[in-house]
Amino acid sequence: MFYKILKSKIHHLKVTGKNLYYDGSLGLSTEIMEKASLFPGESVLVINLSNGERFETYIIPCEEKGVCILNGGAARKGEIGDRLIVLSFLYTENPKEVSPVIIKVDEENRVS
């Protein structure tokens, strides 16, 4: 049997930009991606703490530090300044062997 287990969580990520006419995705700083063990194209569940929206999208890397950009349809799910929780999951037969990476960021999306 496989279990769906939390792999990583970014808590209180602040939306820094929106681009409705992009193909779609969540643009994240490569620095944050690395610390949260996220990969380009990885599927994530996003929870907007400001309006209660939940949506699934995928990650694209951005070189600029502290960036969190809602692209495409996701741009309709939040506003600049909104706070997000970003979750990624994995499937495993051994859930006791998984230790989720939990990342908290400050006002400038710096890992604290």
Z-matrix of the N, CA and C atoms (Angstrom, degrees):
N
C 1 1.434
C 2 1.531 1 108.73
N 3 1.319 2 115.68 1 140.52
C 4 1.459 3 121.41 2 176.52
C 5 1.522 4 109.61 3 -104.76
N 6 1.327 5 115.33 4 143.96
C 7 1.457 6 122.75 5 177.60
C 8 1.522 7 108.85 6 -116.11
N 9 1.311 8 116.30 7 139.37
C 10 1.463 9 120.98 8 174.28
C 11 1.529 10 107.02 9 -89.94
N 12 1.338 11 115.70 10 116.37
C 13 1.463 12 122.19 11 -172.28
C 14 1.525 13 110.18 12 -123.62
N 15 1.321 14 116.08 13 144.63
C 16 1.465 15 121.24 14 175.82
C 17 1.526 16 109.73 15 -60.55
N 18 1.331 17 115.93 16 126.15
C 19 1.465 18 121.78 17 177.31
C 20 1.520 19 110.46 18 -96.87
N 21 1.347 20 115.69 19 -47.11
C 22 1.465 21 119.26 20 -179.67
C 23 1.514 22 110.42 21 -152.45
N 24 1.329 23 114.24 22 155.40
C 25 1.459 24 121.84 23 -178.80
C 26 1.528 25 108.56 24 -142.66
N 27 1.327 26 115.20 25 131.57
C 28 1.468 27 120.91 26 172.27
C 29 1.516 28 105.76 27 -112.08
N 30 1.312 29 115.66 28 120.78
C 31 1.465 30 121.16 29 -173.30
C 32 1.526 31 111.38 30 -105.78
N 33 1.338 32 116.05 31 130.02
C 34 1.470 33 125.46 32 175.76
C 35 1.519 34 114.11 33 70.08
N 36 1.319 35 117.49 34 30.23
C 37 1.460 36 121.81 35 175.81
C 38 1.533 37 109.08 36 -62.92
N 39 1.307 38 116.55 37 133.02
C 40 1.467 39 121.85 38 -177.34
C 41 1.530 40 110.23 39 -98.32
N 42 1.339 41 116.48 40 129.23
C 43 1.468 42 121.23 41 177.54
C 44 1.528 43 108.52 42 -68.71
N 45 1.345 44 115.80 43 125.04
C 46 1.468 45 120.66 44 -178.36
C 47 1.523 46 112.67 45 -108.76
N 48 1.333 47 117.74 46 -10.91
C 49 1.457 48 120.18 47 -178.92
C 50 1.513 49 111.67 48 -165.52
N 51 1.342 50 114.97 49 163.27
C 52 1.464 51 122.91 50 177.60
C 53 1.519 52 108.56 51 -140.74
N 54 1.334 53 116.51 52 145.95
C 55 1.453 54 121.01 53 176.38
C 56 1.530 55 107.81 54 -147.83
N 57 1.325 56 116.16 55 92.37
C 58 1.453 57 122.04 56 -176.03
C 59 1.531 58 112.27 57 -60.64
N 60 1.324 59 117.57 58 -36.73
C 61 1.463 60 120.72 59 -173.26
C 62 1.520 61 113.22 60 -94.15
N 63 1.311 62 116.37 61 30.35
C 64 1.455 63 123.44 62 171.98
C 65 1.522 64 107.12 63 -98.24
N 66 1.317 65 117.69 64 159.33
C 67 1.465 66 120.63 65 -176.78
C 68 1.524 67 113.77 66 -61.28
N 69 1.299 68 118.04 67 -22.95
C 70 1.455 69 120.64 68 177.17
C 71 1.503 70 113.16 69 120.93
N 72 1.309 71 116.57 70 137.32
C 73 1.453 72 123.44 71 176.96
C 74 1.515 73 109.30 72 152.09
N 75 1.329 74 115.16 73 179.93
C 76 1.452 75 122.49 74 174.18
C 77 1.521 76 106.97 75 -114.57
N 78 1.315 77 117.10 76 112.15
C 79 1.457 78 121.09 77 177.43
C 80 1.514 79 110.00 78 -81.80
N 81 1.337 80 116.71 79 124.92
C 82 1.463 81 121.68 80 -179.52
C 83 1.520 82 111.07 81 -128.93
N 84 1.307 83 114.74 82 147.12
C 85 1.458 84 121.91 83 173.57
C 86 1.524 85 109.70 84 -56.04
N 87 1.337 86 116.09 85 134.01
C 88 1.473 87 119.39 86 179.00
C 89 1.532 88 111.04 87 -60.31
N 90 1.316 89 116.58 88 -31.30
C 91 1.465 90 120.52 89 178.04
C 92 1.534 91 110.79 90 -61.39
N 93 1.319 92 116.93 91 -46.32
C 94 1.463 93 121.09 92 178.36
C 95 1.527 94 109.77 93 -66.17
N 96 1.333 95 116.50 94 -42.60
C 97 1.465 96 120.34 95 179.51
C 98 1.528 97 111.24 96 -56.65
N 99 1.320 98 116.83 97 -47.01
C 100 1.457 99 120.96 98 -178.43
C 101 1.518 100 111.44 99 -62.74
N 102 1.331 101 116.85 100 -44.26
C 103 1.469 102 120.30 101 -178.05
C 104 1.520 103 111.75 102 -68.26
N 105 1.337 104 116.99 103 -27.83
C 106 1.462 105 121.32 104 179.67
C 107 1.535 106 112.23 105 -95.00
N 108 1.319 107 117.53 106 4.38
C 109 1.478 108 122.46 107 -178.65
C 110 1.525 109 112.25 108 56.88
N 111 1.330 110 116.76 109 43.21
C 112 1.464 111 122.43 110 176.70
C 113 1.525 112 109.36 111 -103.44
N 114 1.321 113 115.89 112 148.53
C 115 1.451 114 122.06 113 -177.37
C 116 1.520 115 110.87 114 -117.69
N 117 1.338 116 118.13 115 149.40
C 118 1.465 117 120.22 116 175.37
C 119 1.533 118 110.17 117 -53.83
N 120 1.309 119 115.60 118 132.87
C 121 1.454 120 121.09 119 179.82
C 122 1.514 121 115.06 120 84.75
N 123 1.321 122 116.82 121 -5.09
C 124 1.466 123 119.75 122 -178.61
C 125 1.530 124 110.90 123 -68.66
N 126 1.310 125 115.23 124 137.91
C 127 1.463 126 121.97 125 177.96
C 128 1.527 127 109.88 126 -73.37
N 129 1.333 128 115.88 127 137.57
C 130 1.460 129 121.33 128 177.88
C 131 1.526 130 110.28 129 -137.17
N 132 1.314 131 115.22 130 152.68
C 133 1.444 132 122.85 131 170.76
C 134 1.522 133 106.19 132 -101.01
N 135 1.331 134 116.18 133 129.18
C 136 1.466 135 121.16 134 -177.72
C 137 1.523 136 108.10 135 -115.38
N 138 1.324 137 115.90 136 131.62
C 139 1.460 138 122.31 137 176.76
C 140 1.513 139 107.33 138 -116.90
N 141 1.324 140 116.70 139 122.65
C 142 1.460 141 121.38 140 178.30
C 143 1.523 142 107.81 141 -91.80
N 144 1.333 143 116.68 142 111.99
C 145 1.461 144 121.64 143 -179.18
C 146 1.524 145 112.30 144 -69.55
N 147 1.318 146 116.75 145 -20.98
C 148 1.467 147 120.69 146 -176.40
C 149 1.527 148 112.92 147 -79.82
N 150 1.341 149 117.66 148 -31.31
C 151 1.461 150 119.16 149 -176.46
C 152 1.531 151 114.04 150 -131.99
N 153 1.326 152 117.98 151 -0.40
C 154 1.458 153 121.31 152 177.43
C 155 1.518 154 115.54 153 82.81
N 156 1.332 155 118.42 154 -2.29
C 157 1.472 156 121.01 155 179.39
C 158 1.523 157 110.56 156 -63.90
N 159 1.332 158 115.27 157 143.91
C 160 1.463 159 123.09 158 172.03
C 161 1.512 160 106.90 159 -128.45
N 162 1.327 161 116.47 160 135.39
C 163 1.459 162 119.38 161 178.25
C 164 1.521 163 110.13 162 -153.78
N 165 1.311 164 114.73 163 156.26
C 166 1.457 165 121.20 164 178.02
C 167 1.521 166 108.32 165 -107.91
N 168 1.315 167 115.93 166 137.60
C 169 1.457 168 122.14 167 177.77
C 170 1.525 169 107.51 168 -151.98
N 171 1.326 170 116.43 169 -164.06
C 172 1.466 171 120.33 170 178.12
C 173 1.519 172 109.17 171 -132.73
N 174 1.311 173 115.22 172 161.65
C 175 1.466 174 122.64 173 -174.50
C 176 1.528 175 110.85 174 -92.72
N 177 1.341 176 115.40 175 137.10
C 178 1.464 177 120.65 176 166.61
C 179 1.526 178 107.30 177 -124.58
N 180 1.328 179 117.28 178 140.29
C 181 1.460 180 120.60 179 -177.49
C 182 1.525 181 112.43 180 -77.37
N 183 1.335 182 115.01 181 144.55
C 184 1.464 183 123.34 182 173.70
C 185 1.530 184 106.86 183 -128.00
N 186 1.309 185 116.74 184 133.28
C 187 1.469 186 120.81 185 -177.11
C 188 1.525 187 113.17 186 -71.89
N 189 1.316 188 117.31 187 -29.15
C 190 1.468 189 121.09 188 -177.10
C 191 1.530 190 110.40 189 -68.14
N 192 1.331 191 116.74 190 134.29
C 193 1.464 192 121.24 191 -179.04
C 194 1.526 193 111.17 192 -68.72
N 195 1.336 194 114.96 193 143.08
C 196 1.456 195 121.45 194 174.34
C 197 1.509 196 116.06 195 75.38
N 198 1.330 197 117.69 196 10.26
C 199 1.465 198 121.73 197 -175.53
C 200 1.528 199 110.66 198 -82.22
N 201 1.338 200 114.85 199 138.84
C 202 1.463 201 123.51 200 170.67
C 203 1.523 202 106.26 201 -145.68
N 204 1.333 203 116.53 202 105.40
C 205 1.462 204 121.45 203 -172.82
C 206 1.525 205 110.39 204 -118.24
N 207 1.336 206 115.63 205 127.16
C 208 1.461 207 121.43 206 174.03
C 209 1.518 208 107.65 207 -86.54
N 210 1.327 209 117.02 208 120.16
C 211 1.466 210 122.14 209 -177.39
C 212 1.517 211 111.55 210 -115.41
N 213 1.329 212 116.24 211 154.26
C 214 1.456 213 122.01 212 176.21
C 215 1.519 214 111.00 213 59.69
N 216 1.327 215 116.15 214 -139.75
C 217 1.458 216 121.39 215 -179.16
C 218 1.515 217 113.30 216 -59.17
N 219 1.338 218 117.19 217 -29.63
C 220 1.462 219 120.68 218 178.39
C 221 1.529 220 111.92 219 -62.47
N 222 1.334 221 116.53 220 -23.57
C 223 1.466 222 120.31 221 179.16
C 224 1.529 223 111.31 222 -64.34
N 225 1.323 224 117.39 223 -20.61
C 226 1.467 225 121.76 224 176.77
C 227 1.526 226 112.38 225 -82.09
N 228 1.329 227 116.60 226 -8.64
C 229 1.462 228 121.32 227 -174.45
C 230 1.524 229 114.08 228 -95.03
N 231 1.332 230 117.12 229 -0.69
C 232 1.453 231 119.21 230 -179.75
C 233 1.508 232 112.34 231 -169.63
N 234 1.318 233 114.88 232 172.48
C 235 1.461 234 123.03 233 -179.94
C 236 1.520 235 110.15 234 -122.04
N 237 1.313 236 116.40 235 159.06
C 238 1.464 237 121.23 236 175.06
C 239 1.527 238 107.97 237 -58.09
N 240 1.316 239 115.82 238 131.48
C 241 1.459 240 121.70 239 -178.40
C 242 1.515 241 113.47 240 99.09
N 243 1.340 242 118.03 241 -17.43
C 244 1.465 243 120.41 242 176.98
C 245 1.518 244 110.12 243 -62.40
N 246 1.316 245 115.74 244 151.75
C 247 1.468 246 122.20 245 177.09
C 248 1.513 247 109.94 246 -102.30
N 249 1.333 248 115.56 247 135.58
C 250 1.454 249 122.45 248 -176.33
C 251 1.521 250 111.48 249 -122.00
N 252 1.321 251 114.73 250 155.47
C 253 1.461 252 122.46 251 163.65
C 254 1.523 253 105.37 252 -115.55
N 255 1.321 254 116.68 253 129.08
C 256 1.467 255 122.07 254 -179.98
C 257 1.526 256 107.52 255 -114.54
N 258 1.337 257 115.43 256 124.36
C 259 1.459 258 121.58 257 -176.40
C 260 1.525 259 110.76 258 -120.54
N 261 1.326 260 116.65 259 138.04
C 262 1.462 261 120.77 260 170.55
C 263 1.525 262 107.48 261 -124.34
N 264 1.318 263 114.99 262 151.52
C 265 1.459 264 121.11 263 -175.57
C 266 1.524 265 110.15 264 -129.01
N 267 1.322 266 115.24 265 162.89
C 268 1.454 267 120.76 266 172.48
C 269 1.523 268 108.61 267 -139.08
N 270 1.317 269 115.25 268 160.09
C 271 1.456 270 121.18 269 176.91
C 272 1.520 271 108.24 270 -104.71
N 273 1.319 272 115.36 271 133.33
C 274 1.452 273 119.99 272 -177.96
C 275 1.522 274 110.30 273 -147.47
N 276 1.314 275 115.05 274 152.85
C 277 1.459 276 119.98 275 172.28
C 278 1.528 277 111.02 276 -87.46
N 279 1.342 278 116.05 277 -14.06
C 280 1.472 279 121.39 278 -176.24
C 281 1.527 280 110.85 279 -124.04
N 282 1.335 281 118.66 280 76.86
C 283 1.461 282 120.47 281 -175.97
C 284 1.527 283 114.12 282 -62.34
N 285 1.311 284 118.03 283 -25.09
C 286 1.468 285 120.70 284 -179.91
C 287 1.525 286 112.31 285 -69.86
N 288 1.340 287 116.11 286 -15.99
C 289 1.463 288 120.75 287 -179.70
C 290 1.529 289 112.72 288 -89.04
N 291 1.324 290 117.39 289 -3.85
C 292 1.467 291 121.32 290 -176.66
C 293 1.528 292 109.57 291 -96.35
N 294 1.328 293 115.32 292 129.48
C 295 1.470 294 121.80 293 174.09
C 296 1.523 295 108.09 294 -118.76
N 297 1.323 296 118.05 295 103.74
C 298 1.468 297 119.74 296 -177.84
C 299 1.525 298 112.20 297 -60.95
N 300 1.324 299 115.25 298 145.41
C 301 1.462 300 121.94 299 173.83
C 302 1.526 301 106.38 300 -91.24
N 303 1.329 302 116.63 301 120.80
C 304 1.461 303 121.66 302 179.90
C 305 1.523 304 107.73 303 -112.35
N 306 1.343 305 115.82 304 121.02
C 307 1.458 306 122.32 305 -178.35
C 308 1.527 307 108.92 306 -116.02
N 309 1.319 308 116.62 307 132.80
C 310 1.462 309 121.47 308 172.83
C 311 1.523 310 107.52 309 -115.73
N 312 1.333 311 115.98 310 140.19
C 313 1.452 312 120.04 311 179.31
C 314 1.526 313 110.66 312 -120.56
N 315 1.332 314 115.43 313 158.63
C 316 1.458 315 121.03 314 179.19
C 317 1.528 316 110.46 315 -93.61
N 318 1.323 317 117.18 316 -166.54
C 319 1.469 318 123.71 317 -178.20
C 320 1.532 319 113.34 318 -58.69
N 321 1.320 320 117.10 319 -27.56
C 322 1.465 321 122.23 320 -178.46
C 323 1.530 322 111.66 321 -101.80
N 324 1.332 323 117.04 322 14.81
C 325 1.466 324 123.15 323 -177.31
C 326 1.530 325 112.57 324 61.30
N 327 1.317 326 116.23 325 30.76
C 328 1.469 327 121.03 326 172.68
C 329 1.513 328 108.35 327 -89.24
N 330 1.308 329 117.05 328 135.94
C 331 1.450 330 121.26 329 179.26
C 332 1.511 331 108.83 330 -66.94
N 333 1.344 332 115.06 331 126.26
C 334 1.474 333 118.93 332 -178.43
C 335 1.505 334 111.39 333 -100.44
